Amino acid sequence: MFMFKQYTFLKLFSLCFMLMSFSVDTYSKENEIKIDSINAQLVTSIDTDTLSFEGNVVIKTQLIEFWSDKAVFNKNNKSLSLEGSVKALSKNLDINAQRLEANLSDRTFYMTESTFSFMDKTFGEAKALKIYTNEKVELLNTSINNCSQEDPLWQVNAEKITLLETGKNAVIRGLSLEIQNTPLIYIPYFRTAVGKEKFSGFLPPSLKQGKDGLDISIPYFLNLAPNYDLTLSPRFIEERGTGFSTEFRYLSPKSSGSINASNLFKDRKFRDKTNYHGNRWMAQWLNKSQFGNNLFIDIQAEDISDDFYFEDLNRDILGTSQKNFLTKKFKARWLSKSVSLEAEIREVNNLNPFSSEEYETKPKINLNVHKKINNLNFELFSNFTKFEFENDINPFNKEEQIKRTLVEPSLTYKRHFPNSSFMMGSGSKKLKYESTSESHDSSSLWFESEYKIHFEKQTKDFYKSLNPTIKFIQLEEKTPYISSIDSRLMGLDFNNLFRKNWYSGPDKFLNQDRIILGVEHSIFNKETGSKLFFSLGKAYFLDDEYIVNDRDLRSSPVIMEYRYALSRSLYSSSIMEMHPDLNKVISGSFSLIYQGEEDKSFELRSIYQNEKYPINKVPWKDAGLPISQVEILYQWPLVNNFSIFGKARKDLKINKSNDLLYGFQYSSCCMKFGLMKRKWIDQDYYPWYSNPSKAFADLSEGVVPQRSRNNLYVFFELKDLGRIGKEISKVISSTRLE
């Protein structure tokens, strides 16, 4: 489905237009509005075709219900006239008027001195409201707000609003915005789309403040065709200069995508830092295509003028959205019930002078064939990848070109019993490397079997389960003597403990025969809704020891996990990797999350890692030091619509905070404003702009590529009209523990 632009500023108008055209949307033009019943205290006959009703008049139709003090109905021409305390009520819309004239046959309405509310959230009034047979709707001297009917803080006024005959476009004359009865904006003529219809015109402007001063952009939307559009956004950044950005979106029966580009003319701040005098630009193309039911093609291409473009011009005013590399990728997939074929070409442009990890793939081809017959499952996975490393900076002495071929057939048998399950599988793996300097071959066989018992107990209030598992893995494996290309040691959680290989990718392999014991336990309280899950597992090596950091171990760490949902609002989880002797913690994480009503939230998160197992030697001076960080996030309402919020992240090993944020927010039915203070440590690569080859040497000598930042932010929002600054919910959630 095509993604339409959302017109925040006109949301209220569009909503009311759609509601007021109920006579067109709910029933076809050929059907008149039929009266189901009329109740009143006094009924008199004016003539043979006309009846008069007085006193608590209630008229019910299949579309809407009318209340009034007086009513006159002519059954011949289907005309209806209501006077005195007139109300028109539907499921979500309430309209009050001094007088209402309607023709139920041709579905026309006329109201005077009307007020209306939608779901008790949107309020408005109009001097006159007219609904015509040809679907045209007119409102005269109209005001709309999201505050209250009696004393709104702000309101949008219009001298005349006309919903055109097509029901898709509206013309607004004399549009103005008032705050506390003070006019701020006046637009004499405005034409826009209603609902999800697209219409060319200005979109709500973007206004924010940040490290570069005032940042303003005014987007203009061009509805070129039903299936493609274009947005042009002139932009002004106070300390940098002027520029523009474009977004072209398209949709066809087989493809969808976007082409984005931006340009900043003569960036003054960047020029002073680097002596670069050219324009700064970015271009990106994203495309997804599907041909038939089986063939899928994805294309991604992006480029920039300089490596620091996203460092300086990212859209996040907090500076937390930064990019370390660009990707150009072509990916084709052919999928069927039993066969999948995938081919990919991927090029990488590294933007981080301290990163030298990425190989390019030219190409990568995967073939996966699988066939299931009853309890037997056959699978053949094969891969050919040509890796290339073309970076001029090569601190890890990577091979310039490596070809890797992998073929792995397997046969698995699975059987489920009433209270247990059994799995047995066997396979082989052939791996071949060809590099510019040497070649390596390896082949291996593997066998695994697993047995799991299911103990379950169910009562009126509880459901409990206990699942002990034993698994045996036998391997004939020798890891080839070659540096890792794309293999990394995965974190040991309960699921990874039972995998054959504890590394991602085929370059590295845990080649120990082992028996793995584990147990999973869960409890569900049907009355309170609380859920508890706990797991415990450990692997025992049968032959060779498990070598970590030159130390021999006869068993793996003990893995403990739990997840506990005490209620719908309170949730806790933890995972811990204990030394086999249970005398110390190797790594772990913990989180406690509370999400209550009235925007109450509290989160406590921590991570700890005592031993690190790098694949490649990183020259960071403190690369081998333990990691211990804790983070607290909160948002809590106080009194009189005021709430406080904050975030604090601290490195316990160096006893120093690297991110501290706090502030307050005032929120009413229709307005928000607040103040936010933030001090944090940000990355800084500018010292290596002219000499990126020196980055790793400086890193090994203890130079830290970071800088301290200290900013004060103000935000202000008129609900449903627009905002200045960052949304608090995004501020306190945009976090990542490193």
C-alpha positions, 0 to 999 in steps of 0.5 A, spaced: 500 500 500 502 506 498 505 510 503 501 517 503 503 524 506 500 526 513 498 533 513 499 534 521 496 541 520 490 540 517 488 533 520 482 536 524 479 539 518 480 533 514 477 529 520 471 534 520 470 534 513 469 526 513 464 526 518 460 531 515 459 528 509 456 522 512 450 522 508 454 521 502 459 515 505 454 511 509 449 510 504 449 510 496 445 516 493 439 512 491 437 511 498 434 516 502 434 517 509 428 513 512 425 515 519 425 509 524 421 512 529 419 519 532 417 520 539 414 527 542 410 529 548 405 533 543 403 531 536 399 535 532 397 535 524 398 541 520 395 538 514 394 531 511 402 531 509 405 535 515 405 533 522 408 538 528 412 535 534 413 538 540 416 537 547 423 532 547 422 530 540 427 524 538 427 522 531 431 516 529 433 514 523 438 508 520 443 514 519 443 519 525 438 521 531 435 528 532 433 531 538 429 538 539 424 542 542 420 542 536 420 539 529 415 539 523 415 533 518 412 533 511 412 526 509 410 528 502 417 531 500 421 528 506 422 535 509 424 536 516 425 542 520 427 542 527 428 548 532 430 549 539 436 545 542 437 541 536 442 535 536 444 531 531 447 525 534 451 519 531 456 514 534 462 518 535 459 525 532 455 530 536 452 536 533 448 542 536 445 547 533 439 553 533 436 550 527 436 545 522 433 544 515 433 537 512 431 533 506 431 526 507 429 524 500 435 528 496 439 528 503 441 535 504 442 539 510 442 546 513 444 548 520 445 555 523 449 556 530 452 549 530 457 546 535 460 539 534 465 535 538 468 528 535 469 523 541 470 528 546 477 530 543 475 535 537 471 541 538 468 546 533 463 551 532 460 554 525 455 559 523 452 555 518 453 548 516 450 546 509 450 539 506 448 539 498 445 533 494 452 533 490 456 532 495 458 539 496 459 541 504 460 548 506 462 551 513 461 558 514 465 562 520 468 556 523 473 554 529 476 548 531 480 546 537 483 540 541 482 543 547 475 544 550 468 547 547 468 553 553 475 556 553 480 553 548 487 555 549 488 555 541 483 554 535 484 554 528 479 559 524 476 559 517 471 564 514 469 559 509 470 552 508 468 548 502 468 541 501 468 540 493 463 535 490 468 530 489 469 529 496 477 529 495 479 536 496 477 542 500 478 550 499 479 554 505 478 561 505 481 566 511 485 561 515 488 563 521 491 560 528 489 563 534 493 562 541 489 565 547 485 569 542 491 572 539 492 571 532 499 568 530 498 566 522 493 568 517 492 565 510 487 568 505 486 562 501 488 555 502 486 548 498 488 541 500 486 534 500 481 531 505 483 524 508 488 520 505 487 523 498 494 527 496 494 534 493 500 538 492 501 544 497 506 546 503 507 541 508 508 543 516 515 546 516 520 543 521 523 548 526 528 545 531 535 548 534 541 544 535 549 544 535 548 548 529 543 553 531 536 554 528 535 549 523 528 550 518 526 547 512 519 548 509 517 542 505 513 542 498 509 536 496 508 535 489 502 530 487 505 528 480 500 522 479 496 517 483 503 512 484 508 517 484 510 524 488 515 529 489 517 533 496 522 539 495 524 542 502 529 548 502 533 548 508 536 553 512 542 552 518 544 558 522 551 556 522 552 552 516 548 555 510 542 554 506 540 548 502 535 543 499 533 536 499 528 532 495 524 525 496 521 522 490 517 516 491 514 511 486 509 505 486 508 500 480 505 493 480 512 490 480 516 495 484 516 500 489 522 505 492 524 512 493 530 516 490 532 521 496 537 527 495 540 533 499 545 539 498 548 544 502 551 550 499 558 552 501 557 549 509 561 555 513 562 551 519 565 545 515 569 549 511 572 553 517 574 546 520 577 542 514 578 548 508 573 544 504 569 549 499 565 545 495 558 543 496 556 538 501 551 533 498 547 526 499 544 521 494 540 515 495 536 510 491 532 504 495 528 499 491 524 493 492 521 489 486 517 482 485 516 479 479 511 473 479 510 469 486 518 467 486 523 472 484 524 478 489 530 484 487 532 489 492 537 495 490 540 500 495 545 505 493 547 511 496 553 516 496 555 522 499 560 528 498 565 527 504 565 522 510 563 527 515 556 528 512 552 524 516 556 526 522 554 533 521 547 533 518 544 527 521 536 529 522 537 527 530 538 533 534 540 529 539 546 527 535 545 519 536 543 517 529 550 517 526 553 512 520 559 509 520 559 506 512 555 507 506 552 501 502 551 499 495 547 493 494 544 489 489 540 482 491 536 477 488 532 472 491 528 466 487 524 462 492 519 456 491 517 451 496 523 447 496 529 451 493 531 458 495 537 461 490 540 468 493 545 472 489 548 479 492 553 484 490 555 488 496 560 494 496 562 498 502 564 505 503 567 506 510 566 513 513 569 511 520 577 512 520 577 507 526 573 501 523 577 497 518 572 490 518 568 490 512 569 486 506 565 487 500 562 481 497 562 480 489 558 476 489 555 472 494 551 466 492 546 462 496 543 455 494 538 452 499 534 445 498 530 442 503 525 436 502 521 433 508 518 426 508 514 425 514 519 425 520 525 426 515 528 432 513 533 433 508 537 440 507 543 442 502 546 449 503 551 451 499 555 458 498 560 461 494 562 468 496 568 472 493 570 477 498 574 483 496 578 489 501 579 495 497 581 500 503 587 503 502 588 503 510 589 496 512 591 495 519 589 488 520 593 486 514 587 483 510 587 479 504 585 483 498 581 477 495 578 471 498 574 466 495 570 461 500 566 455 498 561 452 503 557 445 501 553 442 507 548 437 506 544 434 512 539 429 514 535 430 520 529 426 524 524 429 529 519 425 533 514 428 537 511 423 543 505 425 548 510 427 553 517 428 550 520 429 543 527 426 540 531 429 534 537 426 531 541 429 525 547 428 521 551 431 516 558 434 513 561 440 511 566 442 506 569 449 506 574 451 501 578 458 501 582 461 496 586 467 497 591 472 494 597 468 498 594 461 499 589 456 499 586 452 505 581 446 504 577 443 510 572 437 511 568 434 517 562 430 519 558 432 525 552 428 529 547 430 534 542 428 538 537 431 543 531 428 547 527 433 551 521 431 556 515 435 557 512 436 564 506 440 564 501 441 570 494 445 569 490 447 575 484 452 575 489 458 577 496 456 574 499 453 568 506 450 569 511 446 565 518 443 566 522 441 560 529 438 561 533 437 555 540 433 554 543 434 547 550 430 544 554 433 539 560 429 536 564 433 531 570 431 526 572 438 525 578 442 524 578 450 523 582 452 517 588 457 519 585 463 516 583 470 519 576 470 520 572 474 515 565 474 518 565 470 524 564 472 531 563 469 537 556 469 539 553 471 546 552 465 550 544 465 551 540 458 552 538 457 545 546 459 543 548 454 548 545 448 544 547 450 537 553 446 534 557 452 532 558 458 537 560 462 532 556 466 527 559 465 520 563 458 518 570 461 518 570 459 526 568 453 529 567 450 536 570 443 534 569 440 541 565 433 542 560 435 548 554 433 552 549 439 553 544 439 559 539 444 560 532 445 563 527 450 562 521 452 567 515 456 566 509 458 570 503 462 568 498 465 573 491 465 569 488 470 575 493 475 575 497 474 568 504 474 571 509 470 567 515 467 569 520 463 565 527 460 567 532 456 564 539 453 566 544 450 562 551 448 561 556 444 556 561 438 558 566 437 553 568 430 552 575 430 549 579 437 548 578 442 553 575 449 551 580 454 550 579 461 552 584 466 553 589 461 553 586 457 559 583 450 558 576 448 561 573 442 561 566 445 561 562 451 558 560 457 563 553 456 566 548 460 563 542 462 567 536 466 564 530 469 567 524 473 564 518 475 569 512 479 567 509 481 574 503 484 571 502 488 564 506 494 567 512 491 570 517 486 567 524 484 568 529 480 565 536 477 566 541 473 563 548 471 566 554 467 564 557 464 570 564 461 570 564 453 570 567 453 577 561 458 579 566 463 583 565 469 578 560 472 573 563 472 566 558 476 563 551 478 564 545 483 563 539 485 567 533 490 566 527 492 570 521 496 566 515 499 569 510 502 564 504 505 567 498 509 566 498 516 565 505 516 562 509 513 568 515 509 566 521 507 569 527 503 566 533 500 569 538 496 565 545 494 566 550 490 562 557 487 565 562 483 561 569 481 565 572 477 559 572 479 552 574 474 546 576 479 540 577 475 533 581 480 530 586 484 535 583 491 536 589 496 538 584 500 543 588 501 549 583 499 554 580 493 549 581 488 554 578 491 560 571 489 563 565 493 561 560 495 566 555 500 565 548 501 568 543 506 565 536 509 568 530 512 564 524 515 567 518 519 566 514 521 572 508 525 572 507 530 578 502 535 579 498 540 575 500 537 569 507 537 570 512 531 569 519 530 570 524 525 565 531 523 565 536 518 563 543 517 566 548 512 564 554 511 568 560 507 566 562 503 573 569 501 571 571 508 570 566 511 575 564 516 570 557 518 567 557 518 559 550 520 558 546 525 563 539 528 561 534 531 565 528 536 564 521 537 565 514 537 561 508 541 562 502 537 558 495 539 558 489 537 553 492 541 547 499 544 549 506 541 551 512 545 553 518 543 557 526 544 558 531 539 557 538 539 559 543 534 556 551 532 557 554 526 554 560 524 550 560 524 543 564 521 538 569 526 534 573 524 528 575 531 525 582 530 528 583 525 523 580 528 517 586 530 513 590 524 515 585 518 517 591 513 516 594 515 523 587 513 526 589 506 529 596 508 531 593 514 535 588 509 538 593 504 540 597 510 544 591 511 548 588 517 544 580 517 545 576 519 539 570 523 543 568 530 545 564 532 551 557 535 549 553 540 553 546 542 550 540 545 553 533 544 549 526 547 549 520 544 546 513 546 545 507 543 541 500 545 540 497 538 539 495 536 532 498 542 529 505 541 530 511 542 535 518 545 536 524 540 538 524 533 540 519 528 543 520 526 550 518 519 549 523 518 543 529 522 547 529 517 553 528 511 549 533 513 544 539 509 548 544 504 547 548 500 552 555 499 548 
